[in-house]
């Protein structure tokens, strides 16, 4: 069973930076997609960014492109989300999500439609 454990998060002022981590375990193979999603109160879940363990291909949501960076430490099976120039509208519960696979097409589909495995979520609050 794949398990995802998020850490980091908290309160930060607008314009500041914050980093999230997600430690993954239980993958049956070496190829998987892992990334971050968020859900703000009253809004649908949104893909933030994800990365492939196979070739480090990344996808980002339009609202965070250029401000957020997803990276993966394959040796630790840990994915990071570096968030810069944070805005109040970035306030949300951030979830780590993952799915096993290697196809960029499948990765994109999972990024759009949701992953197979989820962490419990962690709150990020950006004050104005």
C-alpha positions, 0 to 999 in steps of 0.5 A: 500500500502506497503511503504519503506523508506531508510536512511543512505548511503553516502561515506566511505573509503574502510575497513570502516563501514556503516549502512542503515535503511529502515522503512516499513509500510502498510503490511496487516499482520505480516508475511513478508520478507524484505531486501536489494538489490543493483545495481552497474552501468552496473550490474544487481541487486543483492540480499544483504540480507533479513530477515523474520519477522516471525522467523528472518531467513536470506539469504545473497548474497555470495559477502557480507556473513560474512561482512554484517548483516541484522536485523529487529526491528519488533516493528518498522517495520524497517530493518537494514543493517550493512556493515563492511569491505566495499570494492570499489566493494560494491559501488552501489545504495542499495534498500530496498525490501519487500514482504508479506509471511511466507514460507522460500521457497517463501522468497528465491525465492523473494530474488533471483528474486526480491520483490513485493515492493521497496524503492527509493534506496540510494547510497553507495560509497566506496572509495579506 
